[in-house]
Every structure is written in structure tokens, then in C-alpha cells.
Amino acid sequence: MINKIIKKIPELAKQAVLTAEENLKTESGKTKKSAAIGLVIKNLPVPIYLKGFLGAILSVFIDSAIEIAVAFMNMDKPSESEHEV
């Protein structure tokens, strides 16, 4: 069961980062990250009574998955210098 959850987290993190970015465009990165972590925990494929517990146990893994998702999202954005003529 735990392996299935761990494999699902990177996918959840990517979607959570996109959702947080879309919903909290003008908020700080810290606020967006906190929202993304909450979304990952909320969408873990486990019964609701296990979400908080597993979220705490897997917090380092979830945090890393969020950071990786943010890094990939930022790679897709064109840099400011690419727009200069």
C-alpha cells in the first residue's frame, strides 16, 4: 500500500503545484507551496482518517516532490531575457 502511495505523490505534486499557481497567482511562493502540500495530502489515495497521519510521515517526500514539480514548471516558462529584443 505505501509503495502505491509513494508512486502517486509526484503526480499529485505536479497537479497540486499547477492548481496552487492558478488559484494563488499573486500570493507568495511560501503560501503556494503550503497550499500545494495541502492538496497533495487531501488527494492521497487513502481513507480520510489516514491522510493526516500519512501526510506527516511522508512530509519530507511530499516536500521534495513539490520542489521538483516547481523546478520543472519553472523550466517550461520562458525567461525574461528571451522576450527582450
C-alpha positions, -999 to +999 in steps of 0.1 A: +000+000+000+027+025+010+046+019-023+015+027-043+010+059-023+047+069-028+045+063-065+013+085-067+029+115-049+049+130-078+018+130-100-002+146-072+025+172-066+026+183-102-011+188-102-011+205-068+016+230-079-003+238-111-036+243-091-019+264-064-002+286-091-035+291-109-056+298-078-030+319-059-013+338-087-003+369-067+004+351-034+039+344-021+058+312-030+056+300+006+018+303+005+016+285-028+038+257-015+017+253+016-014+251-005+002+225-028+012+204+002-023+205+015-037+195-019-013+165-021-023+153+014-060+159+006-057+138-026-037+109-012-054+076-022-062+065+013-092+068+037-096+103+052-086+092+087-052+082+074-044+113+054-031+135+082-010+106+096+005+096+062+010+133+054+031+137+085+051+105+078+057+114+042+061+151+047+098+151+035+089+131+004+059+153-003+080+185+002+107+172-022+081+162-048+066+197-046+101+213-051+108+191-081+074+199-096+081+236-091+115+233-108+100+215-138+073+241-141+098+269-140+119+252-167+088+254-190+085+291-185+104+313-210+129+335-192+126+373-193+157+376-215+141+355-242+115+383-245+140+411-249+147+423-284 
